[in-house]
Amino acid sequence: MQERFFPDEDDLGDPISSGSEYVDSDGSEFEASESEESGLDDQSHAPGDADVDADFERLVRNIRTADDISTTGVLQREWDIRLEDQNALFRDDLRDASGIGKRKGMKRKRRVGPILSHQVRALIGESNQAYIDNNLSEAIRVMQEVIRIEPRAIPAWTVLAQCYEDKNEPQKALQLRIMAAHLRRDSEEWERLARKSRELGFNQQALYCYTKVYNLDPVNVDALWDRASLAGEMRDLRTARHSLLAILKRFPHDITVLTELRPILIELADFTLCASLYQNAFEHNQASNPLGHALDPSIAEHTEQSRFGFIELLVLADLYNTMNQHECAVDTIRKGCRWLQGRASQRFWDVCEDDREYDLPSQDGVEPVHRSGDAQPGYYLLDINARHRLAVARIKMGDIDEGKMHAEIVLSQDALDYAVLYGEIADAYFELEMYSDAGPIYETLGADPATSSLYVLQQVATCRRMQGDIREAADVYKQVTDADPSNADAKMKLAELYEIMDEPRKALELVYQVIDARKRRPGQVDDTALPGVLPDSQSSASLFDEKSQGRQKTRATAKSSRLSFAELKALEEQHEKEVLLGYKRIEELWPSISSAECSEELIREWMLEAEKLVEMFRETRNLFLTSRHCDFRGMFPRRRLQRQNETDEERMASRLELVERDKHLRKLKDDSQQPGRVDSFRGISFENWLRLFMQYAFILTGRGECELADEVLRHILMSNGYRSKEKQVIIRLAIITCAIAVENYAVVVEQCRKLINIHQFNNEPVRILVSSLSGGLRPADSFISSTLQKHMLREVRLSDCAVKTPELLKWSSSSQRYHSGSTKAADAVPEDEAEDAGDAPDAAPPSDKKPLWLPTKNNPIPVTLYGQLCLAAKSYQSAIFYLLHGYDYCQEDPMICLCLGLSSLGRAMQRQADNRNHLVAQGMACLSQYRAARRRAGEHVLPEIEFNFGRAFQQLGLHTLAVTHYEKVLQFAEGQENDDVSVAREAAYNLSLIYVTTGAIPLAEDLYRRWLSI
């Protein structure tokens, strides 16, 4: 039975430091508070008082370090010195109390702890005498009585600890010294206790002591470093992260600290913070050395330890590639290597979109890469590791040609030395489904035993299967299963190939092997002791639970903190009641909100209630699952009784048995039906939720918070509750509406492009695009953007290919679109097209994942729209070419004729025109065709026709004819009974310009007064 030496909790009271908790020795824990953990993030703590009972410490230290403590002479001599000093202190206290005399010697430090009573002092003296007489049992008994009377008596804790240390019980002594350290508030004492705890294996207790050191002495970086090192050994990654970040606050951008922090952040999957720290360090070093370091980036040893070097540059690029920020990775490698080479001033390379700065010169008769443009390649050296990062980033961002150029240089190196680089390039090709490029790289790695692995062989088999080499893929899978008979995944894939090859007996045998292996698999129970975990007898001597360390403690805590199913259901019912109550209030306020005389107070109340519901919807994880092919199935969906892989195995076995029995191959379809789709969330249908989101976004836009409205609507696009194409179109139209209201036409073009991608070969999204960019300078700039031009050109080519050569089109189930060309062309989807696709493939329900019907007739709208893009960009020759195609497809369309006429006249006004008269005649002929086709709409379009002819003659300089047509427009407007003046004001303005140019100022002034005045 362990002797009880701690006082009861009632006897201690609460005068001790709030950062700790005294407990009994019979199993209670002694843990740091949350405030002490958070202290690492806030360096505003002031050091604690370092008041120490120096005399008592000197006495104990002298007794402990005496050469011969067995005789009473030495102890008595030390005690005599103690008495003399005590008498001197007593006289000094007396002078202070009476105010007579001066204090002798140096001024004493402020007293620590309470003023002890005469009874306590007598007991302490009695215990000290017992200790001197080596009567440890009596000294312990008396000191326990002292602690019972006055728990804050520091000498009692210290002497008691020394007694147990003399009794060769260091664990108890350490506990008591920790108790005394809370009263003393001495950072050095806490550091000694931390080292002692670490020596005894009490790691949790040591972490607590290091935390105390930091709270009392924030400038003690060594303690923080020891804390981080200990936490790393215990696999307590979050504590190590906090400690290293605290060091980084005192020494910003220190490479040594970043090097220690990087693996911790990567294991915690905090890539964003890690990249931010490295990026800040990179920018700091660039600011410190603007011209860069004239170093060879391929030699990492030349980089100083405290300087941002080549290794750190590669780390930053890898982080960006991991986070799919490939543009940042390319920018980091290009600018970073340039800076390390001392060429930071050569910023003109940033203008080049490609990597011609690091092209290789021609060697051994090999022709260099040919580049277009005026900028010549730089032929600067680039380390093979940096080029590998460029290759991976370029491939993943869709710049296939540039990525392949870098990849070929990397792959020209020895595969044995650069096997890791080979594998990552192959993985990049594999992710983009470029199996023809990834396969040879995997085969190169698999050919050498030093670089081959089961993963590489499986990738080789997958690439061969996707390329149609079924038998070769089966041979590779057979090698994998022979090398690893427990690989169930490879066996199942091999069984699928055998089934395709009409060998059901072999396939059935493999499936049975997998099923039998799963049934024989025993429950694995690991009773072995974990590293760093102490036995029960030793861990009980620590003030902390040393068994639960690192991840084990985190998982146990998370598991114990989970709510039961009944509690979750009760909580969900409460949330549903709150949502219904808030929605009812919103419905009551909406009629008043939509009225013109609505008060600001009502709008504020409605917005507050709507914001609560919107944020609650956005924070519900069940509505935003990673598997977006599944519909929302409620907050508590029923789980399947069997795991999916076991179900697939049983289904495959049944199918193969039928095949073997009937002597022919059958491929059964999966008849398992998905669970019923839930069309409401917390008592409100998804249609009403969508109406609420749109109302909320529109009001936010009207109040000037368009960014928040756009964020809400874009987030709703990702919800599993709105996977259908109809809902996606509604949400995107709402985004377009908000963007038009704030004149953010770039967003309009973005969303219209996504609608065009989702609804391929459909003219309605194109009409939405044109109507959204109706007129004005800013809409025109967005209309002629290069991204929209490239997008529409691809649509024109696909539309033409669908009619003329439909066999060249291939349906992509991932993007839900047709793509033209070979497999490589289909795989290398342009970057902006991939962005436009966005979440469309996942958003499509299973019933929509079927190839669309291809058009059988030429569509004039895409080619006409692209011609109008060229016309607006003043590329008249190209506009004429595409508009003539549109005219061939639909000769009676007045818009095509009008645009074709304008393009001809515009080309005639350019210097490059080789036959102006022909172009003018062609333009006027097209305008005549436009007039004939447009007049069929009725008499109300005559002002429009006359204005267009007047504008054409004015452009040609035929002012007499232009004036005639403009005056007809004004006559039509004068004869109108309603206020609709059509294009009369535009005609009056153009006519006034002609009058001013020809000197007819009075006529122009009459037009100003009649038509152009407010």
Protein Blocks (a to p, Z undefined) as FASTA:
>chain_A
ZZdfbdcfklnopmbcfkbccddfehpacdddfklmmmmmpckbccddfbdcfklmmmmm
mmmmpmblmbmklmmmmmmmmmmmmmmmmmmmmmmmnopajdehjdddddedjdddfklm
mmmmmmmmmmmnopaklmmmmmmmmmmmmmmlmklmmmmmmmmmmnopaklmmmmmmmmm
mmnopaklmmmmmmmmmmnopaklmmmmmmmmmmmmmmlmklmmmmmmmmmmnopaklmm
mmmmmmmmmmghiaklmmmmmmmmmmnopaklmmmmmmmmmmmmmmmmmnopaddfklmk
lpcfkbccfklmmmmmmmmmmnopaklmmmmmmmmmmmmnopmmmmmlmmpmblmlmccc
deehiacdddedjbdcekiacdfklmmmmmmmmmmnopamlmmmmmmmmmmpcfklmmmm
mmmmmmmmmmnopaklmmmmmmmmmmpmklgcfklmmmmmmmmmmnopamlmmmmmmmmm
mmmmmlmklmmmmmmmmmmnopaklmmmmmmmmmmmmmmpccdddfbdcehiacfklmmm
pcbdfklgcjlmmmmmmmmmpccfklmmmmmmmmmmmmmmmmmmmmmmmmmmmpmklcfk
lmmmmmmmmmmmmmmmmmpmklmcfblmbccebjbdcddfbdfklmmmmmmmmmmmmmmm
nopacddddfbdcddddfbeehiafklmmmmmmmmmmmmmmnopamlmmmmmmmmmmpmk
lmbfklmmmmmmmmmmmmmmnopaklmmmmmmmmmmmmghiaklmmmmmmmmngcjklmm
mmmpmklmmmmmmmmmmmmmmmmmmmlpccdfklopacedjfklmmmgcfklmmmnmmmm
mmpcfklmcccdddfbdcfklmmmmmmmmmmnopaklmmmmmmmmmmmommbmklmmmmm
mmmmmmmmpmklmblmlmmmmmmmmmmmmmmmmmmnojklmmmmmmmmmmmmmmnopaml
mmmmmmmmmmmmmmpmblcekjmmmmmmmmmmmmmmnopamlmmmmmmmmmcZZ
